[in-house]
């Protein structure tokens, strides 16, 4: 959720990272901010928490978002 967390995960070779709780952690704006210094690493985020059918397209339009998730997707 923070640049420090992203750095630690990248050091371990994790290029797909969960971003939770997305809405509380700054949502789309935070993901765009993380894209600046980390897009060149190939990192992709999966935001959860606050993602829904109404805003999923906005999240998916951010280049560093590889997928979305949430309990609302399936029963």
Secondary structure, DSSP 8 states (H G I E B T S, - for coil): --HHHHHHHHHTT--EEEETTTTTTTHHHHHHHHHHHHGGGT-EEEE-SS--TTTHHHHHTSTTEEEE--GGG--
